Amino acid sequence: MILRQFLHTDPIAISYLFGCGGRASCAVVDPVGDPGPYLRAAEETGMRILFVIDTHLHADHRSAGRALADAAGAEYVLHGSAEVSFPARVVDDGERLTLGNVVVDVLHTPGHTPEHVCLLVTDKTRADVPWFVLTGHTLMVGDVGRTELASDAAAGARILFGSLRRLKALPDHVEVLPGAFAGSVCGRRLSGKPVSTIGFERRHNAAFRIDDEEEFIAFMLQDIPPAPPQAAELRALNAGLHVVAG
């Protein structure tokens, strides 16, 4: 397994490149900005980018997903519920993507947005159980994703509660690799530490440890931060629907 984590500060976000060095194939998740660093990382590790995956249609920045996929000759991947105006490789819950000895199981985890997915990753050269989960903005270190950017806040929170139950069912040892860290507008209590585990978050993440649905919804409706500037326009741009003015 080869894994590279890219920490971004404008916008505050995290991208990933991971794959199987022996089979020379990898995926990039939630790329931001210039495709160059991802292309160079793939070249330096001797891998070809097969998949570029956006965990969801972002509302805080322009995705580099399609540009990177075009530059790398890769498939651009989104969940099948994403309403977009361009061709993409659509995946559904339970679908598996293969990168040599590394396998990626798609978990549809709506709530932050309707099309959001998490990616459960197993390295079969080490074990037949998952090693880490790329959680995007569903579960982050110290918090969970806000729920009003693509739907009603309370309705989104109710849906997110169900998605988080799926993540809570994962073993404690599974590492959580989120799509954002402290300073992101997509959470309220985010840690500056860009990695955790399911077990630690289950114990110490105030939102993630709530087991009652109504209590969770009430918690999520407290202290909602201001929306990112042009949030609706950016989601539409990332869906290929129109260009943000200015």
PyRosetta script that sets phi, psi and omega in degrees:
from pyrosetta import init, pose_from_sequence

init()
pose = pose_from_sequence("MILRQFLHTDPIAISYLFGCGGRASCAVVDPVGDPGPYLRAAEETGMRILFVIDTHLHADHRSAGRALADAAGAEYVLHGSAEVSFPARVVDDGERLTLGNVVVDVLHTPGHTPEHVCLLVTDKTRADVPWFVLTGHTLMVGDVGRTELASDAAAGARILFGSLRRLKALPDHVEVLPGAFAGSVCGRRLSGKPVSTIGFERRHNAAFRIDDEEEFIAFMLQDIPPAPPQAAELRALNAGLHVVAG")
pose.set_psi(1, 131.4)
pose.set_omega(1, 171.1)
pose.set_phi(2, -116.2)
pose.set_psi(2, 131.7)
pose.set_omega(2, -178.6)
pose.set_phi(3, -135.9)
pose.set_psi(3, 130.6)
pose.set_omega(3, 174.1)
pose.set_phi(4, -126.6)
pose.set_psi(4, 131.9)
pose.set_omega(4, 177.4)
pose.set_phi(5, -109.8)
pose.set_psi(5, 131.0)
pose.set_omega(5, -179.1)
pose.set_phi(6, -113.6)
pose.set_psi(6, 115.5)
pose.set_omega(6, 179.1)
pose.set_phi(7, -96.4)
pose.set_psi(7, 123.6)
pose.set_omega(7, -178.0)
pose.set_phi(8, -110.6)
pose.set_psi(8, 145.8)
pose.set_omega(8, 179.5)
pose.set_phi(9, -112.6)
pose.set_psi(9, -11.1)
pose.set_omega(9, 178.6)
pose.set_phi(10, -149.3)
pose.set_psi(10, 88.3)
pose.set_omega(10, 2.1)
pose.set_phi(11, -77.2)
pose.set_psi(11, 168.4)
pose.set_omega(11, 176.8)
pose.set_phi(12, -78.6)
pose.set_psi(12, 113.3)
pose.set_omega(12, -173.9)
pose.set_phi(13, -162.2)
pose.set_psi(13, 167.1)
pose.set_omega(13, 177.5)
pose.set_phi(14, -130.2)
pose.set_psi(14, 132.4)
pose.set_omega(14, 174.4)
pose.set_phi(15, -116.3)
pose.set_psi(15, 163.8)
pose.set_omega(15, -177.5)
pose.set_phi(16, -140.3)
pose.set_psi(16, 145.2)
pose.set_omega(16, 165.6)
pose.set_phi(17, -125.1)
pose.set_psi(17, 129.0)
pose.set_omega(17, 179.2)
pose.set_phi(18, -151.6)
pose.set_psi(18, 155.6)
pose.set_omega(18, 178.5)
pose.set_phi(19, 173.4)
pose.set_psi(19, -164.3)
pose.set_omega(19, -174.9)
pose.set_phi(20, -108.2)
pose.set_psi(20, 108.3)
pose.set_omega(20, -179.2)
pose.set_phi(21, -62.5)
pose.set_psi(21, -37.9)
pose.set_omega(21, -178.9)
pose.set_phi(22, -64.3)
pose.set_psi(22, -31.8)
pose.set_omega(22, 178.4)
pose.set_phi(23, -102.1)
pose.set_psi(23, 2.0)
pose.set_omega(23, 171.8)
pose.set_phi(24, 57.1)
pose.set_psi(24, 41.6)
pose.set_omega(24, 178.4)
pose.set_phi(25, -139.0)
pose.set_psi(25, 143.9)
pose.set_omega(25, -176.4)
pose.set_phi(26, -148.8)
pose.set_psi(26, 172.4)
pose.set_omega(26, 175.9)
pose.set_phi(27, -129.5)
pose.set_psi(27, 153.5)
pose.set_omega(27, 172.6)
pose.set_phi(28, -119.5)
pose.set_psi(28, 135.8)
pose.set_omega(28, -177.1)
pose.set_phi(29, -120.3)
pose.set_psi(29, 130.1)
pose.set_omega(29, 175.9)
pose.set_phi(30, 53.6)
pose.set_psi(30, 53.3)
pose.set_omega(30, 179.5)
pose.set_phi(31, -68.2)
pose.set_psi(31, 146.9)
pose.set_omega(31, -179.2)
pose.set_phi(32, -128.6)
pose.set_psi(32, 138.5)
pose.set_omega(32, 171.4)
pose.set_phi(33, 76.6)
pose.set_psi(33, -142.9)
pose.set_omega(33, -175.1)
pose.set_phi(34, -67.2)
pose.set_psi(34, 129.1)
pose.set_omega(34, 176.0)
pose.set_phi(35, -63.8)
pose.set_psi(35, -18.0)
pose.set_omega(35, -172.6)
pose.set_phi(36, -53.1)
pose.set_psi(36, -49.2)
pose.set_omega(36, -178.0)
pose.set_phi(37, -59.4)
pose.set_psi(37, -33.9)
pose.set_omega(37, 179.5)
pose.set_phi(38, -73.1)
pose.set_psi(38, -40.5)
pose.set_omega(38, 178.0)
pose.set_phi(39, -64.0)
pose.set_psi(39, -40.7)
pose.set_omega(39, 179.5)
pose.set_phi(40, -68.1)
pose.set_psi(40, -39.8)
pose.set_omega(40, 179.5)
pose.set_phi(41, -63.8)
pose.set_psi(41, -40.3)
pose.set_omega(41, 177.4)
pose.set_phi(42, -64.1)
pose.set_psi(42, -43.4)
pose.set_omega(42, -179.9)
pose.set_phi(43, -64.4)
pose.set_psi(43, -43.6)
pose.set_omega(43, -177.5)
pose.set_phi(44, -65.2)
pose.set_psi(44, -28.9)
pose.set_omega(44, 180.0)
pose.set_phi(45, -96.9)
pose.set_psi(45, 4.1)
pose.set_omega(45, 176.3)
pose.set_phi(46, 70.8)
pose.set_psi(46, 30.2)
pose.set_omega(46, -178.5)
pose.set_phi(47, -119.7)
pose.set_psi(47, 155.1)
pose.set_omega(47, 173.7)
pose.set_phi(48, -106.7)
pose.set_psi(48, 135.3)
pose.set_omega(48, 179.3)
pose.set_phi(49, -76.1)
pose.set_psi(49, 115.2)
pose.set_omega(49, 178.2)
pose.set_phi(50, -93.2)
pose.set_psi(50, -36.5)
pose.set_omega(50, -175.9)
pose.set_phi(51, -131.7)
pose.set_psi(51, 137.9)
pose.set_omega(51, 167.5)
pose.set_phi(52, -117.1)
pose.set_psi(52, 118.1)
pose.set_omega(52, -170.4)
pose.set_phi(53, -118.3)
pose.set_psi(53, 127.3)
pose.set_omega(53, 167.1)
pose.set_phi(54, -100.2)
pose.set_psi(54, 126.2)
pose.set_omega(54, 179.6)
pose.set_phi(55, -65.1)
pose.set_psi(55, -23.4)
pose.set_omega(55, 178.5)
pose.set_phi(56, -168.1)
pose.set_psi(56, 172.2)
pose.set_omega(56, 174.2)
pose.set_phi(57, -80.5)
pose.set_psi(57, 111.7)
pose.set_omega(57, -171.4)
pose.set_phi(58, -74.1)
pose.set_psi(58, 148.4)
pose.set_omega(58, 179.9)
pose.set_phi(59, -114.8)
pose.set_psi(59, 2.7)
pose.set_omega(59, -177.9)
pose.set_phi(60, -117.6)
pose.set_psi(60, -4.2)
pose.set_omega(60, 178.2)
pose.set_phi(61, -164.2)
pose.set_psi(61, 164.8)
pose.set_omega(61, 174.3)
pose.set_phi(62, -80.0)
pose.set_psi(62, 127.4)
pose.set_omega(62, 178.2)
pose.set_phi(63, -70.6)
pose.set_psi(63, 143.2)
pose.set_omega(63, 172.1)
pose.set_phi(64, -96.9)
pose.set_psi(64, 9.1)
pose.set_omega(64, -172.4)
pose.set_phi(65, -59.0)
pose.set_psi(65, -52.2)
pose.set_omega(65, -176.8)
pose.set_phi(66, -67.9)
pose.set_psi(66, -38.8)
pose.set_omega(66, 179.5)
pose.set_phi(67, -63.7)
pose.set_psi(67, -41.9)
pose.set_omega(67, 179.4)
pose.set_phi(68, -67.7)
pose.set_psi(68, -42.5)
pose.set_omega(68, 179.0)
pose.set_phi(69, -59.7)
pose.set_psi(69, -42.5)
pose.set_omega(69, 178.5)
pose.set_phi(70, -63.6)
pose.set_psi(70, -44.0)
pose.set_omega(70, -177.6)
pose.set_phi(71, -66.9)
pose.set_psi(71, -32.8)
pose.set_omega(71, -176.1)
pose.set_phi(72, -94.3)
pose.set_psi(72, -6.4)
pose.set_omega(72, -174.1)
pose.set_phi(73, 66.1)
pose.set_psi(73, 33.3)
pose.set_omega(73, -176.1)
pose.set_phi(74, -104.3)
pose.set_psi(74, 168.8)
pose.set_omega(74, 172.9)
pose.set_phi(75, -86.0)
pose.set_psi(75, 134.3)
pose.set_omega(75, 174.6)
pose.set_phi(76, -92.1)
pose.set_psi(76, 126.5)
pose.set_omega(76, -167.5)
pose.set_phi(77, -118.5)
pose.set_psi(77, 132.2)
pose.set_omega(77, 173.8)
pose.set_phi(78, -140.5)
pose.set_psi(78, 160.4)
pose.set_omega(78, 173.0)
pose.set_phi(79, -66.4)
pose.set_psi(79, 150.7)
pose.set_omega(79, -175.2)
pose.set_phi(80, -63.7)
pose.set_psi(80, -18.4)
pose.set_omega(80, 179.9)
pose.set_phi(81, -83.6)
pose.set_psi(81, -6.8)
pose.set_omega(81, 178.4)
pose.set_phi(82, -68.2)
pose.set_psi(82, 126.1)
pose.set_omega(82, 179.6)
pose.set_phi(83, -91.8)
pose.set_psi(83, 101.9)
pose.set_omega(83, -175.9)
pose.set_phi(84, -128.0)
pose.set_psi(84, 161.7)
pose.set_omega(84, -176.4)
pose.set_phi(85, -103.2)
pose.set_psi(85, 9.7)
pose.set_omega(85, -175.2)
pose.set_phi(86, -128.9)
pose.set_psi(86, 159.6)
pose.set_omega(86, 176.9)
pose.set_phi(87, -68.0)
pose.set_psi(87, 141.3)
pose.set_omega(87, 177.4)
pose.set_phi(88, -152.7)
pose.set_psi(88, 158.9)
pose.set_omega(88, 170.7)
pose.set_phi(89, -79.4)
pose.set_psi(89, 111.6)
pose.set_omega(89, -179.1)
pose.set_phi(90, -94.8)
pose.set_psi(90, 139.0)
pose.set_omega(90, 179.4)
pose.set_phi(91, -123.3)
pose.set_psi(91, 154.0)
pose.set_omega(91, 179.5)
pose.set_phi(92, -119.1)
pose.set_psi(92, 168.1)
pose.set_omega(92, 178.4)
pose.set_phi(93, -56.8)
pose.set_psi(93, 132.5)
pose.set_omega(93, 179.3)
pose.set_phi(94, 88.8)
pose.set_psi(94, -7.2)
pose.set_omega(94, 179.1)
pose.set_phi(95, -72.6)
pose.set_psi(95, 149.7)
pose.set_omega(95, -178.3)
pose.set_phi(96, -118.7)
pose.set_psi(96, 131.7)
pose.set_omega(96, 172.5)
pose.set_phi(97, -107.1)
pose.set_psi(97, 138.6)
pose.set_omega(97, -174.4)
pose.set_phi(98, -115.9)
pose.set_psi(98, 130.6)
pose.set_omega(98, 175.8)
pose.set_phi(99, -125.7)
pose.set_psi(99, 76.1)
pose.set_omega(99, -175.5)
pose.set_phi(100, 62.7)
pose.set_psi(100, -122.2)
pose.set_omega(100, 179.4)
pose.set_phi(101, -82.7)
pose.set_psi(101, -1.8)
pose.set_omega(101, 178.0)
pose.set_phi(102, -101.4)
pose.set_psi(102, 128.0)
pose.set_omega(102, 179.0)
pose.set_phi(103, -119.6)
pose.set_psi(103, 146.0)
pose.set_omega(103, -176.1)
pose.set_phi(104, -123.8)
pose.set_psi(104, 116.4)
pose.set_omega(104, 177.6)
pose.set_phi(105, -99.6)
pose.set_psi(105, 126.8)
pose.set_omega(105, -176.9)
pose.set_phi(106, -84.5)
pose.set_psi(106, 127.2)
pose.set_omega(106, 173.8)
pose.set_phi(107, -114.7)
pose.set_psi(107, 116.5)
pose.set_omega(107, 176.0)
pose.set_phi(108, -76.0)
pose.set_psi(108, 117.4)
pose.set_omega(108, -175.1)
pose.set_phi(109, -128.4)
pose.set_psi(109, 69.2)
pose.set_omega(109, -179.4)
pose.set_phi(110, -67.9)
pose.set_psi(110, 164.4)
pose.set_omega(110, 179.3)
pose.set_phi(111, 141.0)
pose.set_psi(111, -60.9)
pose.set_omega(111, 171.4)
pose.set_phi(112, -62.7)
pose.set_psi(112, -46.2)
pose.set_omega(112, 168.8)
pose.set_phi(113, -142.7)
pose.set_psi(113, 159.9)
pose.set_omega(113, -177.0)
pose.set_phi(114, -64.4)
pose.set_psi(114, -28.6)
pose.set_omega(114, -172.7)
pose.set_phi(115, -99.3)
pose.set_psi(115, 6.5)
pose.set_omega(115, -172.2)
pose.set_phi(116, -62.7)
pose.set_psi(116, 139.4)
pose.set_omega(116, 173.3)
pose.set_phi(117, -126.5)
pose.set_psi(117, 151.7)
pose.set_omega(117, 164.8)
pose.set_phi(118, -109.8)
pose.set_psi(118, 157.4)
pose.set_omega(118, -174.0)
pose.set_phi(119, -125.2)
pose.set_psi(119, 112.3)
pose.set_omega(119, -177.9)
pose.set_phi(120, -93.5)
pose.set_psi(120, 119.9)
pose.set_omega(120, -168.1)
pose.set_phi(121, -113.8)
pose.set_psi(121, 130.8)
pose.set_omega(121, 178.1)
pose.set_phi(122, -122.9)
pose.set_psi(122, 134.3)
pose.set_omega(122, 173.7)
pose.set_phi(123, -104.8)
pose.set_psi(123, 103.5)
pose.set_omega(123, -173.4)
pose.set_phi(124, -69.9)
pose.set_psi(124, -12.8)
pose.set_omega(124, 174.6)
pose.set_phi(125, -75.0)
pose.set_psi(125, -16.4)
pose.set_omega(125, -179.1)
pose.set_phi(126, -107.6)
pose.set_psi(126, -41.9)
pose.set_omega(126, -177.0)
pose.set_phi(127, -166.2)
pose.set_psi(127, 163.7)
pose.set_omega(127, 177.2)
pose.set_phi(128, -96.5)
pose.set_psi(128, 15.2)
pose.set_omega(128, 176.9)
pose.set_phi(129, -116.2)
pose.set_psi(129, 155.0)
pose.set_omega(129, -177.3)
pose.set_phi(130, -62.4)
pose.set_psi(130, 145.2)
pose.set_omega(130, 179.5)
pose.set_phi(131, -98.6)
pose.set_psi(131, -46.6)
pose.set_omega(131, -179.5)
pose.set_phi(132, -148.7)
pose.set_psi(132, 164.7)
pose.set_omega(132, 177.4)
pose.set_phi(133, -129.4)
pose.set_psi(133, 126.3)
pose.set_omega(133, 174.4)
pose.set_phi(134, -84.6)
pose.set_psi(134, 113.5)
pose.set_omega(134, -167.7)
pose.set_phi(135, -104.0)
pose.set_psi(135, -0.3)
pose.set_omega(135, 178.8)
pose.set_phi(136, 54.3)
pose.set_psi(136, -126.4)
pose.set_omega(136, 178.6)
pose.set_phi(137, -110.7)
pose.set_psi(137, 20.1)
pose.set_omega(137, 173.5)
pose.set_phi(138, -79.6)
pose.set_psi(138, -54.0)
pose.set_omega(138, 177.6)
pose.set_phi(139, -128.8)
pose.set_psi(139, 125.6)
pose.set_omega(139, 177.1)
pose.set_phi(140, -122.8)
pose.set_psi(140, 173.6)
pose.set_omega(140, -178.0)
pose.set_phi(141, -75.0)
pose.set_psi(141, 108.5)
pose.set_omega(141, 179.2)
pose.set_phi(142, 99.5)
pose.set_psi(142, -10.8)
pose.set_omega(142, -177.3)
pose.set_phi(143, -162.2)
pose.set_psi(143, 179.0)
pose.set_omega(143, 173.0)
pose.set_phi(144, -122.8)
pose.set_psi(144, 169.4)
pose.set_omega(144, -174.2)
pose.set_phi(145, -72.5)
pose.set_psi(145, 144.6)
pose.set_omega(145, 174.8)
pose.set_phi(146, -64.0)
pose.set_psi(146, 157.9)
pose.set_omega(146, -167.7)
pose.set_phi(147, -123.9)
pose.set_psi(147, 9.1)
pose.set_omega(147, -175.0)
pose.set_phi(148, -109.9)
pose.set_psi(148, 4.6)
pose.set_omega(148, -176.0)
pose.set_phi(149, -77.3)
pose.set_psi(149, -23.1)
pose.set_omega(149, -178.6)
pose.set_phi(150, -128.3)
pose.set_psi(150, 4.0)
pose.set_omega(150, 179.5)
pose.set_phi(151, -163.0)
pose.set_psi(151, -177.4)
pose.set_omega(151, 172.2)
pose.set_phi(152, -64.2)
pose.set_psi(152, 138.9)
pose.set_omega(152, -173.7)
pose.set_phi(153, -60.2)
pose.set_psi(153, -44.7)
pose.set_omega(153, -178.1)
pose.set_phi(154, -69.6)
pose.set_psi(154, -41.8)
pose.set_omega(154, 178.6)
pose.set_phi(155, -64.6)
pose.set_psi(155, -41.6)
pose.set_omega(155, 177.9)
pose.set_phi(156, -63.8)
pose.set_psi(156, -38.1)
pose.set_omega(156, 179.3)
pose.set_phi(157, -65.5)
pose.set_psi(157, -38.5)
pose.set_omega(157, 178.9)
pose.set_phi(158, -63.7)
pose.set_psi(158, -40.8)
pose.set_omega(158, 178.1)
pose.set_phi(159, -68.3)
pose.set_psi(159, -42.2)
pose.set_omega(159, -179.5)
pose.set_phi(160, -62.0)
pose.set_psi(160, -36.4)
pose.set_omega(160, 178.7)
pose.set_phi(161, -55.6)
pose.set_psi(161, -44.0)
pose.set_omega(161, 177.9)
pose.set_phi(162, -65.5)
pose.set_psi(162, -38.7)
pose.set_omega(162, 178.6)
pose.set_phi(163, -65.5)
pose.set_psi(163, -40.1)
pose.set_omega(163, -179.3)
pose.set_phi(164, -67.0)
pose.set_psi(164, -30.3)
pose.set_omega(164, 176.8)
pose.set_phi(165, -61.9)
pose.set_psi(165, -34.5)
pose.set_omega(165, 176.9)
pose.set_phi(166, -65.1)
pose.set_psi(166, -40.5)
pose.set_omega(166, 179.0)
pose.set_phi(167, -70.5)
pose.set_psi(167, -36.1)
pose.set_omega(167, 177.9)
pose.set_phi(168, -62.7)
pose.set_psi(168, -25.8)
pose.set_omega(168, -179.6)
pose.set_phi(169, -75.8)
pose.set_psi(169, -10.2)
pose.set_omega(169, 178.3)
pose.set_phi(170, -73.2)
pose.set_psi(170, 154.9)
pose.set_omega(170, 178.8)
pose.set_phi(171, -62.1)
pose.set_psi(171, 151.4)
pose.set_omega(171, -178.9)
pose.set_phi(172, -56.0)
pose.set_psi(172, -33.2)
pose.set_omega(172, -172.9)
pose.set_phi(173, -73.7)
pose.set_psi(173, -16.5)
pose.set_omega(173, -174.9)
pose.set_phi(174, -63.4)
pose.set_psi(174, 126.9)
pose.set_omega(174, -179.6)
pose.set_phi(175, -76.0)
pose.set_psi(175, 142.1)
pose.set_omega(175, 176.6)
pose.set_phi(176, -102.0)
pose.set_psi(176, 117.2)
pose.set_omega(176, 175.9)
pose.set_phi(177, -113.7)
pose.set_psi(177, 100.4)
pose.set_omega(177, -171.9)
pose.set_phi(178, -86.0)
pose.set_psi(178, 173.5)
pose.set_omega(178, 179.7)
pose.set_phi(179, -96.4)
pose.set_psi(179, 2.3)
pose.set_omega(179, -179.7)
pose.set_phi(180, -157.6)
pose.set_psi(180, 165.1)
pose.set_omega(180, 177.4)
pose.set_phi(181, -142.6)
pose.set_psi(181, -172.4)
pose.set_omega(181, -172.4)
pose.set_phi(182, -51.1)
pose.set_psi(182, 134.0)
pose.set_omega(182, -178.9)
pose.set_phi(183, 103.7)
pose.set_psi(183, -16.1)
pose.set_omega(183, 177.8)
pose.set_phi(184, -70.6)
pose.set_psi(184, 145.6)
pose.set_omega(184, 177.3)
pose.set_phi(185, -79.4)
pose.set_psi(185, -1.8)
pose.set_omega(185, -175.5)
pose.set_phi(186, -91.1)
pose.set_psi(186, 3.1)
pose.set_omega(186, 176.7)
pose.set_phi(187, -151.9)
pose.set_psi(187, 171.1)
pose.set_omega(187, -174.7)
pose.set_phi(188, -110.1)
pose.set_psi(188, -33.3)
pose.set_omega(188, -172.9)
pose.set_phi(189, -126.4)
pose.set_psi(189, 39.2)
pose.set_omega(189, -172.7)
pose.set_phi(190, -70.8)
pose.set_psi(190, 142.6)
pose.set_omega(190, 174.6)
pose.set_phi(191, -83.3)
pose.set_psi(191, 155.3)
pose.set_omega(191, 172.6)
pose.set_phi(192, -79.4)
pose.set_psi(192, -7.0)
pose.set_omega(192, 178.8)
pose.set_phi(193, -85.4)
pose.set_psi(193, 122.4)
pose.set_omega(193, -170.1)
pose.set_phi(194, -91.2)
pose.set_psi(194, 23.4)
pose.set_omega(194, 177.4)
pose.set_phi(195, -157.6)
pose.set_psi(195, 148.0)
pose.set_omega(195, 178.0)
pose.set_phi(196, -152.6)
pose.set_psi(196, -160.9)
pose.set_omega(196, 173.0)
pose.set_phi(197, -134.3)
pose.set_psi(197, 160.1)
pose.set_omega(197, 176.3)
pose.set_phi(198, -58.4)
pose.set_psi(198, -43.9)
pose.set_omega(198, -178.1)
pose.set_phi(199, -61.9)
pose.set_psi(199, -44.0)
pose.set_omega(199, -179.9)
pose.set_phi(200, -66.0)
pose.set_psi(200, -43.7)
pose.set_omega(200, -179.8)
pose.set_phi(201, -66.5)
pose.set_psi(201, -36.4)
pose.set_omega(201, 178.5)
pose.set_phi(202, -60.3)
pose.set_psi(202, -32.7)
pose.set_omega(202, -177.6)
pose.set_phi(203, -89.2)
pose.set_psi(203, -34.1)
pose.set_omega(203, -166.3)
pose.set_phi(204, -123.0)
pose.set_psi(204, -2.3)
pose.set_omega(204, 177.4)
pose.set_phi(205, -92.4)
pose.set_psi(205, 113.8)
pose.set_omega(205, -171.4)
pose.set_phi(206, -56.5)
pose.set_psi(206, -39.6)
pose.set_omega(206, -179.3)
pose.set_phi(207, -77.9)
pose.set_psi(207, -42.7)
pose.set_omega(207, -174.2)
pose.set_phi(208, -68.4)
pose.set_psi(208, -27.1)
pose.set_omega(208, -176.6)
pose.set_phi(209, -84.5)
pose.set_psi(209, -5.9)
pose.set_omega(209, 178.5)
pose.set_phi(210, -74.6)
pose.set_psi(210, 125.9)
pose.set_omega(210, -177.6)
pose.set_phi(211, -105.0)
pose.set_psi(211, -7.7)
pose.set_omega(211, 178.3)
pose.set_phi(212, -98.4)
pose.set_psi(212, 126.9)
pose.set_omega(212, -173.9)
pose.set_phi(213, -61.6)
pose.set_psi(213, -47.2)
pose.set_omega(213, -177.4)
pose.set_phi(214, -67.6)
pose.set_psi(214, -37.2)
pose.set_omega(214, 176.0)
pose.set_phi(215, -62.9)
pose.set_psi(215, -40.4)
pose.set_omega(215, 178.9)
pose.set_phi(216, -63.2)
pose.set_psi(216, -46.2)
pose.set_omega(216, -179.4)
pose.set_phi(217, -60.2)
pose.set_psi(217, -45.5)
pose.set_omega(217, 178.7)
pose.set_phi(218, -60.6)
pose.set_psi(218, -40.1)
pose.set_omega(218, 179.1)
pose.set_phi(219, -62.9)
pose.set_psi(219, -42.3)
pose.set_omega(219, -177.0)
pose.set_phi(220, -70.2)
pose.set_psi(220, -20.4)
pose.set_omega(220, -179.6)
pose.set_phi(221, -88.2)
pose.set_psi(221, -1.7)
pose.set_omega(221, 178.4)
pose.set_phi(222, -89.4)
pose.set_psi(222, 139.5)
pose.set_omega(222, 169.6)
pose.set_phi(223, 54.3)
pose.set_psi(223, 42.0)
pose.set_omega(223, 177.3)
pose.set_phi(224, -67.8)
pose.set_psi(224, 123.1)
pose.set_omega(224, -178.0)
pose.set_phi(225, -73.5)
pose.set_psi(225, 164.3)
pose.set_omega(225, 176.5)
pose.set_phi(226, -57.9)
pose.set_psi(226, 146.7)
pose.set_omega(226, 179.2)
pose.set_phi(227, -68.3)
pose.set_psi(227, 151.8)
pose.set_omega(227, 174.5)
pose.set_phi(228, -58.7)
pose.set_psi(228, 147.0)
pose.set_omega(228, 176.4)
pose.set_phi(229, -56.9)
pose.set_psi(229, 133.6)
pose.set_omega(229, 176.7)
pose.set_phi(230, 59.2)
pose.set_psi(230, 35.9)
pose.set_omega(230, -175.8)
pose.set_phi(231, -58.4)
pose.set_psi(231, -48.6)
pose.set_omega(231, -178.5)
pose.set_phi(232, -64.2)
pose.set_psi(232, -39.9)
pose.set_omega(232, -179.9)
pose.set_phi(233, -66.0)
pose.set_psi(233, -38.7)
pose.set_omega(233, 179.7)
pose.set_phi(234, -68.0)
pose.set_psi(234, -40.2)
pose.set_omega(234, 175.8)
pose.set_phi(235, -60.6)
pose.set_psi(235, -42.4)
pose.set_omega(235, 179.2)
pose.set_phi(236, -65.3)
pose.set_psi(236, -40.5)
pose.set_omega(236, 177.6)
pose.set_phi(237, -60.7)
pose.set_psi(237, -45.4)
pose.set_omega(237, -178.9)
pose.set_phi(238, -69.0)
pose.set_psi(238, -19.2)
pose.set_omega(238, 173.8)
pose.set_phi(239, -88.3)
pose.set_psi(239, -2.1)
pose.set_omega(239, -179.6)
pose.set_phi(240, 76.8)
pose.set_psi(240, 21.3)
pose.set_omega(240, -173.9)
pose.set_phi(241, -89.5)
pose.set_psi(241, -37.6)
pose.set_omega(241, 173.2)
pose.set_phi(242, -165.2)
pose.set_psi(242, 170.6)
pose.set_omega(242, -177.8)
pose.set_phi(243, -98.9)
pose.set_psi(243, 137.6)
pose.set_omega(243, 177.3)
pose.set_phi(244, -63.6)
pose.set_psi(244, 131.5)
pose.set_omega(244, 179.2)
pose.set_phi(245, -65.0)
pose.set_psi(245, 142.6)
pose.set_omega(245, 176.5)
pose.set_phi(246, 79.2)
pose.dump_pdb("model.pdb")
